[in-house]
Amino acid sequence: MSSQYVVRSLLENDLYKFTMWQALLHQNPGATAEYAFVCRNQTAFPLSELKNEIDAELDHLCDMLFSQEELDFLSSLRYIKSDFVDFLNVFRFQRRFIKVGVEGETLTITAKGPLVHVMGFEIFVLYIVNELYFRRLSAGREEEILEEGRRRLVRKIAAMRAAPEPVDGISRFAFSDFGLRRRYSGVWHDEVIGTLQRALPDAFPGTSNVYQAMRYNLLPIGTMAHEYMQAHQAFGTRLRDFQTASLESWVHEFRGDLGIALTDVVGMDAFLNDFDLYFAKLFDGLRHDSGDPYVWGEKAIAHYRSLRINPLTKRLVFSDGLTVERALALYEYFAGRIQVGFGIGTHLTNDLGPAPLNIVMKLVNCNDQPVAKLSDSPGKTLCSDETFLAYLRQVFNHPAPPGV
């Protein structure tokens, strides 16, 4: 194993981890949770072979503390509150809350304990596994692989420079980096960020990686993830009302900041049933993360119009497995009808030749109750309790996929 640890800073996490963390610390500090790691695709070698290296990386992670510079950067964000920064000042990950195991050739990683202690593990685990995997896979071919990544990045930049001019003269094509969790390596991520910042200063405003936002003077980008809304399935409200409860709690915490709502925890149709005039006025827009993005976008525009809200005052953020080509196509389709933005992940930070991993670490239990996401894309639904999953489908009239 390389002597260089994968995790360079506790700030090297996605922004929405910090925003959700703050809201949950303020409003649900006593909640408990369990997160489970899943690999969805075939790998070149069993991930279980990385167990000892992952254990060593987690030992290192649990020895780390936030620096004063990092805390000062968080404090500079107007939606981050001083008491949350004080909490982070003394926060340390607890090794007893996360376990790495092997079942046959399957790698298992489970984080279980107080929600405000274990929720932060997710992104670190994902990019630890990624970097260790690609270190081994690329051994002896590192420079060859990086050169191929650079060639591909040059082509992407050329395509984005050729993006069509906005029809309204205002809404130019812009995208952010969402690629931390599945990146090839930290060194490559730095190169990508630096290259994009130099080559596309007007089209590349920010990154979800808070550490890199600080280092490169970029805007940290993000609001909420599925786990935030899923956790509200176990916070004592009627199950039918968990979406509205989570949106209300978000508004209460951030008072108009961070106004992009995630729509696919129980599907777009069920979300729009809850996203009434009140929420549609309070939130700046919506984020797409599963299902057909064109169908989703048309539904969003129609919903705003039905509420007599001008879609041009709202924003759609697309972030589901985007390539540069797909983002540009979506921009051409929707520009001039509604504001659009794009979060591009793996296609930026792990497109160098070797097949990327499709790994996740999801909330599966909260307050000793199962929680679930009913994705608009087949294969993205994840739940440890089939009975609860069936009940959730029934409550939100969400059809099971064929064969289920």
FITI-216168 format. One line per field, with one value per residue (C-alpha): x negated, y negated, z negated; residue in one letter; residue number from 1. Coordinates in Angstrom, 2 decimals. Layout:
px (X, ...) $
py (Y, ...) $
pz (Z, ...) $
r (A, ...) $
k (NUM, ...) $
END
This chain:
px (0.00, -1.14, -2.30, -0.11, 3.31, 6.31, 8.14, 6.27, 8.67, 11.94, 13.15, 12.78, 16.42, 19.44, 21.07, 24.47, 22.97, 22.24, 25.60, 27.58, 25.31, 26.05, 29.81, 29.94, 27.73, 30.09, 33.38, 32.78, 29.61, 30.65, 31.41, 29.59, 28.77, 27.20, 25.47, 24.52, 21.97, 23.01, 21.09, 23.48, 21.12, 18.53, 14.98, 11.58, 10.77, 12.83, 13.10, 12.79, 9.04, 8.83, 10.14, 6.88, 6.03, 9.52, 9.21, 5.93, 7.48, 10.42, 8.01, 6.33, 9.66, 10.65, 7.43, 8.09, 9.39, 10.52, 7.86, 8.56, 8.25, 10.94, 13.26, 12.75, 13.73, 16.93, 17.66, 17.43, 20.46, 23.46, 25.72, 23.26, 24.01, 21.43, 22.59, 22.18, 18.61, 17.99, 19.26, 16.90, 14.02, 14.14, 15.59, 13.70, 14.97, 15.35, 13.82, 16.21, 19.12, 17.82, 17.02, 15.35, 16.01, 15.81, 18.57, 17.10, 15.59, 18.01, 16.76, 19.11, 18.88, 21.45, 21.60, 23.99, 24.52, 25.74, 26.84, 24.78, 21.68, 22.05, 23.58, 20.22, 18.52, 20.27, 18.27, 14.94, 15.64, 16.56, 13.49, 11.22, 12.46, 12.19, 8.65, 7.36, 9.03, 7.54, 4.10, 3.96, 5.67, 3.37, 0.08, -2.67, -0.40, 0.25, -1.20, 0.38, 3.80, 3.39, 2.39, 5.55, 7.56, 5.95, 6.80, 10.40, 10.56, 9.28, 12.10, 14.69, 13.42, 13.57, 17.18, 18.19, 16.48, 18.65, 21.88, 24.59, 25.19, 28.19, 31.42, 32.12, 28.56, 28.31, 28.57, 25.17, 24.14, 22.58, 21.66, 20.14, 17.92, 19.85, 17.17, 15.66, 17.27, 16.16, 12.95, 9.90, 7.60, 7.14, 4.19, 6.24, 9.20, 6.90, 5.67, 9.20, 10.33, 7.30, 7.61, 11.34, 10.86, 8.23, 9.96, 13.61, 13.68, 17.16, 18.75, 17.24, 18.31, 17.98, 17.52, 19.28, 15.84, 15.56, 11.81, 11.17, 13.60, 11.42, 8.13, 9.18, 11.44, 14.51, 18.11, 19.03, 22.13, 24.85, 27.99, 29.53, 29.22, 31.68, 30.68, 32.03, 35.54, 35.32, 34.45, 37.73, 39.51, 38.45, 38.84, 42.36, 44.47, 47.06, 45.24, 47.42, 46.13, 42.38, 41.56, 43.39, 41.84, 38.33, 38.93, 40.36, 37.37, 35.00, 36.75, 36.69, 32.94, 31.74, 34.32, 34.08, 30.50, 29.72, 33.04, 32.72, 34.99, 34.32, 37.30, 36.80, 36.95, 40.37, 40.54, 41.20, 44.98, 45.31, 42.89, 44.92, 48.07, 46.37, 44.56, 47.41, 47.47, 45.93, 42.85, 42.66, 42.31, 39.88, 37.47, 35.38, 35.64, 35.32, 32.54, 32.85, 31.09, 33.01, 35.39, 35.65, 34.36, 36.45, 39.70, 38.72, 37.97, 41.25, 43.14, 41.34, 42.10, 45.76, 46.03, 44.67, 47.05, 50.00, 49.14, 48.90, 45.18, 43.00, 40.56, 37.87, 37.70, 36.78, 33.83, 33.49, 30.23, 29.37, 26.96, 27.77, 24.76, 24.18, 21.67, 20.64, 22.55, 25.73, 25.46, 25.07, 28.06, 30.21, 29.03, 30.07, 33.45, 34.41, 32.52, 34.87, 37.73, 36.34, 32.96, 30.70, 27.53, 25.49, 23.51, 21.11, 19.40, 17.71, 17.44, 15.07, 13.14, 12.97, 13.00, 9.48, 10.04, 10.54, 14.22, 15.41, 16.88, 20.59, 20.52, 22.84, 23.16, 26.79, 28.91, 30.90, 32.15, 32.97, 34.17, 34.33, 36.77, 36.14, 36.05, 36.04, 35.78, 38.16, 36.05, 37.33, 34.51, 34.48, 31.71, 31.36, 33.97, 32.27, 33.97, 33.21, 36.89, 39.11, 42.26, 41.54, 40.65, 44.02, 45.82, 43.98, 44.97, 48.59, 48.65, 47.23, 48.87, 45.45, 45.56, 43.07, 40.74, 41.56, 40.84, 41.13) $
py (0.00, -3.52, -5.52, -8.36, -8.24, -8.78, -11.28, -14.58, -16.69, -16.32, -19.20, -16.98, -15.98, -16.98, -20.24, -18.61, -16.43, -19.55, -21.18, -18.06, -17.46, -20.92, -20.59, -17.15, -18.21, -21.10, -19.28, -15.55, -15.27, -12.01, -10.01, -6.75, -5.34, -2.56, -2.97, -0.05, 0.15, 1.75, 2.32, 2.50, 3.65, 6.28, 5.49, 6.48, 8.16, 8.74, 5.57, 7.82, 7.95, 4.30, 4.92, 4.41, 1.24, -0.16, 0.58, -1.34, -4.28, -4.39, -4.30, -7.36, -9.09, -8.64, -10.32, -13.47, -16.85, -19.98, -22.67, -26.27, -27.30, -24.77, -25.90, -29.51, -28.62, -26.94, -29.96, -32.18, -30.43, -32.43, -29.39, -27.57, -28.52, -29.24, -26.52, -23.90, -25.10, -24.86, -21.26, -20.45, -22.03, -19.17, -16.48, -13.25, -10.20, -7.19, -3.98, -1.80, -3.05, -1.63, 2.00, 3.54, 7.20, 9.90, 12.31, 14.72, 12.32, 9.51, 6.45, 5.24, 1.86, 0.81, -2.44, -2.27, -4.63, -8.19, -9.75, -12.90, -10.75, -8.16, -10.17, -11.76, -8.45, -7.91, -10.02, -9.18, -5.44, -5.76, -7.63, -5.54, -2.36, -3.99, -5.23, -2.00, 0.00, -2.10, -2.24, 1.53, 1.75, -0.87, 0.34, -0.05, -1.95, -5.12, -7.63, -5.94, -6.08, -9.71, -10.70, -9.10, -10.99, -14.26, -13.58, -12.93, -16.04, -18.19, -16.87, -17.65, -21.19, -21.69, -20.46, -22.81, -25.77, -25.08, -25.19, -27.20, -30.78, -31.23, -32.18, -34.83, -36.18, -35.38, -31.67, -30.45, -26.80, -26.19, -23.07, -22.05, -19.16, -16.46, -13.78, -13.36, -10.07, -8.05, -9.79, -7.99, -9.69, -12.90, -13.92, -13.46, -15.31, -18.27, -18.26, -18.17, -21.05, -23.18, -22.50, -23.29, -26.47, -27.75, -26.62, -27.43, -30.18, -31.39, -27.94, -26.30, -28.13, -25.46, -22.00, -19.84, -19.16, -21.72, -21.25, -21.98, -24.90, -26.39, -25.64, -26.83, -29.71, -28.05, -28.09, -25.04, -23.51, -21.34, -21.26, -17.95, -14.24, -11.35, -10.42, -13.68, -13.04, -9.31, -9.94, -11.82, -8.53, -7.60, -10.91, -10.34, -12.00, -10.03, -8.23, -9.96, -13.31, -12.65, -14.66, -17.76, -17.38, -17.23, -20.23, -22.21, -21.38, -22.46, -25.81, -26.27, -25.64, -27.63, -30.42, -30.77, -29.61, -26.28, -26.24, -23.26, -20.35, -16.71, -15.06, -11.30, -9.80, -8.32, -9.36, -12.63, -12.26, -11.72, -14.59, -17.02, -16.03, -17.41, -20.31, -22.78, -26.54, -27.18, -25.06, -26.01, -29.66, -28.97, -26.74, -28.06, -24.87, -21.10, -18.50, -15.49, -12.27, -9.39, -8.59, -10.17, -13.75, -15.07, -13.66, -14.91, -18.40, -18.63, -17.58, -20.25, -23.00, -21.92, -21.89, -25.42, -26.63, -24.94, -26.96, -30.14, -30.44, -31.57, -28.67, -31.16, -32.23, -28.67, -26.34, -22.66, -20.98, -17.76, -15.38, -11.78, -10.08, -12.99, -13.07, -16.37, -15.42, -14.66, -17.89, -19.92, -18.18, -18.91, -22.52, -22.93, -21.35, -23.34, -26.65, -29.57, -27.70, -27.40, -28.04, -24.97, -23.81, -20.62, -18.57, -16.26, -13.57, -10.37, -11.54, -14.27, -12.60, -8.95, -8.75, -7.56, -4.16, -1.65, -1.04, -3.10, -1.45, -1.87, -1.96, -3.57, -3.75, -4.37, -4.97, -1.76, -2.24, -5.22, -5.12, -1.30, -1.56, -0.72, -3.61, -3.49, -5.36, -4.50, -5.57, -6.58, -4.42, -0.60, 0.73, -2.37, -1.38, -0.25, 1.09, 3.82, 4.55, 5.73, 5.36, 1.70, 1.17, 2.61, 0.42, -2.68, -1.85, -1.51, -4.79, -6.76, -4.75, -3.97, -0.93, 1.87, 2.49, 5.45, 8.82, 7.55) $
pz (0.00, 0.78, -2.22, -0.99, -2.63, -0.38, -2.61, -2.64, -4.69, -6.59, -4.45, -1.37, -1.44, 0.63, -0.45, -0.95, -3.66, -5.70, -5.01, -5.90, -8.88, -10.26, -9.78, -11.38, -14.28, -15.01, -14.51, -15.10, -17.21, -18.89, -15.75, -15.04, -11.62, -9.60, -6.24, -3.97, -1.15, 2.16, 5.40, 8.36, 11.12, 11.93, 10.82, 12.20, 8.89, 5.73, 3.66, 0.60, 1.36, 0.29, -3.23, -5.11, -3.19, -3.77, -7.49, -7.59, -5.74, -8.16, -11.11, -9.62, -8.96, -12.59, -13.73, -11.69, -12.88, -11.05, -10.75, -11.69, -8.03, -7.10, -9.88, -8.84, -5.28, -6.47, -8.64, -5.55, -4.04, -5.21, -5.64, -7.92, -11.52, -14.20, -16.59, -13.85, -13.23, -17.00, -16.85, -13.97, -15.86, -18.39, -16.10, -15.49, -13.59, -15.89, -14.57, -16.56, -14.44, -11.13, -10.32, -7.25, -6.53, -3.88, -2.88, -0.35, 2.20, 1.31, -0.55, -3.28, -4.99, -7.58, -9.52, -12.45, -15.36, -16.05, -12.75, -13.26, -13.79, -11.02, -8.17, -7.39, -6.56, -3.21, -0.77, -2.42, -2.14, 1.53, 2.64, 0.42, 2.11, 5.54, 5.15, 3.61, 6.40, 9.19, 7.59, 7.84, 11.23, 12.77, 11.30, 13.91, 16.32, 14.32, 16.80, 19.80, 18.13, 17.07, 20.60, 21.95, 19.32, 20.43, 24.10, 23.17, 21.00, 23.89, 26.10, 23.41, 23.04, 26.81, 26.86, 24.04, 25.69, 28.72, 26.67, 28.42, 27.39, 25.07, 26.77, 24.15, 24.09, 20.36, 19.57, 20.69, 20.39, 16.97, 15.04, 11.73, 10.67, 8.76, 9.12, 5.66, 4.65, 7.68, 8.70, 10.05, 7.53, 5.60, 7.79, 10.97, 9.41, 8.71, 12.29, 13.67, 11.46, 12.29, 16.03, 16.14, 14.11, 16.54, 19.72, 18.92, 16.30, 17.26, 17.59, 14.51, 11.34, 8.68, 7.24, 4.66, 3.10, 0.29, -0.14, 3.53, 3.44, 0.72, 2.49, 5.95, 4.92, 6.42, 5.29, 3.15, 4.73, 3.18, 1.09, 0.01, 0.82, 0.62, -2.91, -4.31, -3.04, -3.72, -7.37, -7.73, -7.04, -10.58, -12.41, -13.72, -11.05, -9.10, -6.29, -3.70, -5.02, -5.20, -2.06, -3.22, -6.69, -5.21, -2.95, -5.89, -8.06, -5.26, -4.89, -8.66, -8.77, -5.77, -5.43, -1.65, -1.06, 0.66, 2.48, 4.85, 3.84, 4.72, 6.40, 6.70, 3.21, 4.02, 7.67, 9.48, 9.62, 5.87, 5.25, 7.35, 5.45, 2.33, 4.00, 3.81, 4.39, 0.98, 1.64, 5.32, 4.28, 1.43, 3.39, 6.28, 8.28, 8.52, 8.96, 11.25, 10.22, 11.84, 14.68, 18.13, 17.75, 20.63, 19.24, 15.78, 17.04, 18.95, 15.82, 13.79, 16.30, 16.55, 12.76, 12.42, 15.13, 13.42, 10.31, 12.42, 11.76, 14.67, 15.27, 16.27, 12.62, 11.56, 12.12, 13.03, 12.01, 13.82, 12.07, 13.02, 14.61, 16.98, 19.78, 21.33, 24.48, 22.52, 20.56, 23.77, 25.33, 22.27, 22.33, 25.96, 25.25, 22.15, 22.51, 22.93, 21.27, 17.72, 16.08, 16.17, 14.46, 14.55, 12.07, 13.92, 11.86, 12.96, 16.59, 15.40, 12.58, 13.66, 17.45, 18.22, 19.83, 16.99, 16.23, 13.24, 10.17, 9.53, 5.74, 3.20, -0.55, -1.42, -4.49, -5.08, -8.63, -10.84, -14.45, -14.17, -11.26, -7.59, -5.14, -1.36, 1.91, 4.74, 7.66, 11.09, 12.54, 12.38, 10.15, 7.98, 5.38, 2.18, -0.95, -3.49, -4.22, -1.36, -3.47, -4.15, -0.49, 0.60, -1.93, -0.73, 2.86, 1.77, -0.17, 2.75, 5.54, 6.95, 9.29, 8.78, 11.73, 14.02, 12.42, 8.83) $
r (M, S, S, Q, Y, V, V, R, S, L, L, E, N, D, L, Y, K, F, T, M, W, Q, A, L, L, H, Q, N, P, G, A, T, A, E, Y, A, F, V, C, R, N, Q, T, A, F, P, L, S, E, L, K, N, E, I, D, A, E, L, D, H, L, C, D, M, L, F, S, Q, E, E, L, D, F, L, S, S, L, R, Y, I, K, S, D, F, V, D, F, L, N, V, F, R, F, Q, R, R, F, I, K, V, G, V, E, G, E, T, L, T, I, T, A, K, G, P, L, V, H, V, M, G, F, E, I, F, V, L, Y, I, V, N, E, L, Y, F, R, R, L, S, A, G, R, E, E, E, I, L, E, E, G, R, R, R, L, V, R, K, I, A, A, M, R, A, A, P, E, P, V, D, G, I, S, R, F, A, F, S, D, F, G, L, R, R, R, Y, S, G, V, W, H, D, E, V, I, G, T, L, Q, R, A, L, P, D, A, F, P, G, T, S, N, V, Y, Q, A, M, R, Y, N, L, L, P, I, G, T, M, A, H, E, Y, M, Q, A, H, Q, A, F, G, T, R, L, R, D, F, Q, T, A, S, L, E, S, W, V, H, E, F, R, G, D, L, G, I, A, L, T, D, V, V, G, M, D, A, F, L, N, D, F, D, L, Y, F, A, K, L, F, D, G, L, R, H, D, S, G, D, P, Y, V, W, G, E, K, A, I, A, H, Y, R, S, L, R, I, N, P, L, T, K, R, L, V, F, S, D, G, L, T, V, E, R, A, L, A, L, Y, E, Y, F, A, G, R, I, Q, V, G, F, G, I, G, T, H, L, T, N, D, L, G, P, A, P, L, N, I, V, M, K, L, V, N, C, N, D, Q, P, V, A, K, L, S, D, S, P, G, K, T, L, C, S, D, E, T, F, L, A, Y, L, R, Q, V, F, N, H, P, A, P, P, G, V) $
k (1, 2, 3, 4, 5, 6, 7, 8, 9, 10, 11, 12, 13, 14, 15, 16, 17, 18, 19, 20, 21, 22, 23, 24, 25, 26, 27, 28, 29, 30, 31, 32, 33, 34, 35, 36, 37, 38, 39, 40, 41, 42, 43, 44, 45, 46, 47, 48, 49, 50, 51, 52, 53, 54, 55, 56, 57, 58, 59, 60, 61, 62, 63, 64, 65, 66, 67, 68, 69, 70, 71, 72, 73, 74, 75, 76, 77, 78, 79, 80, 81, 82, 83, 84, 85, 86, 87, 88, 89, 90, 91, 92, 93, 94, 95, 96, 97, 98, 99, 100, 101, 102, 103, 104, 105, 106, 107, 108, 109, 110, 111, 112, 113, 114, 115, 116, 117, 118, 119, 120, 121, 122, 123, 124, 125, 126, 127, 128, 129, 130, 131, 132, 133, 134, 135, 136, 137, 138, 139, 140, 141, 142, 143, 144, 145, 146, 147, 148, 149, 150, 151, 152, 153, 154, 155, 156, 157, 158, 159, 160, 161, 162, 163, 164, 165, 166, 167, 168, 169, 170, 171, 172, 173, 174, 175, 176, 177, 178, 179, 180, 181, 182, 183, 184, 185, 186, 187, 188, 189, 190, 191, 192, 193, 194, 195, 196, 197, 198, 199, 200, 201, 202, 203, 204, 205, 206, 207, 208, 209, 210, 211, 212, 213, 214, 215, 216, 217, 218, 219, 220, 221, 222, 223, 224, 225, 226, 227, 228, 229, 230, 231, 232, 233, 234, 235, 236, 237, 238, 239, 240, 241, 242, 243, 244, 245, 246, 247, 248, 249, 250, 251, 252, 253, 254, 255, 256, 257, 258, 259, 260, 261, 262, 263, 264, 265, 266, 267, 268, 269, 270, 271, 272, 273, 274, 275, 276, 277, 278, 279, 280, 281, 282, 283, 284, 285, 286, 287, 288, 289, 290, 291, 292, 293, 294, 295, 296, 297, 298, 299, 300, 301, 302, 303, 304, 305, 306, 307, 308, 309, 310, 311, 312, 313, 314, 315, 316, 317, 318, 319, 320, 321, 322, 323, 324, 325, 326, 327, 328, 329, 330, 331, 332, 333, 334, 335, 336, 337, 338, 339, 340, 341, 342, 343, 344, 345, 346, 347, 348, 349, 350, 351, 352, 353, 354, 355, 356, 357, 358, 359, 360, 361, 362, 363, 364, 365, 366, 367, 368, 369, 370, 371, 372, 373, 374, 375, 376, 377, 378, 379, 380, 381, 382, 383, 384, 385, 386, 387, 388, 389, 390, 391, 392, 393, 394, 395, 396, 397, 398, 399, 400, 401, 402, 403, 404) $
END
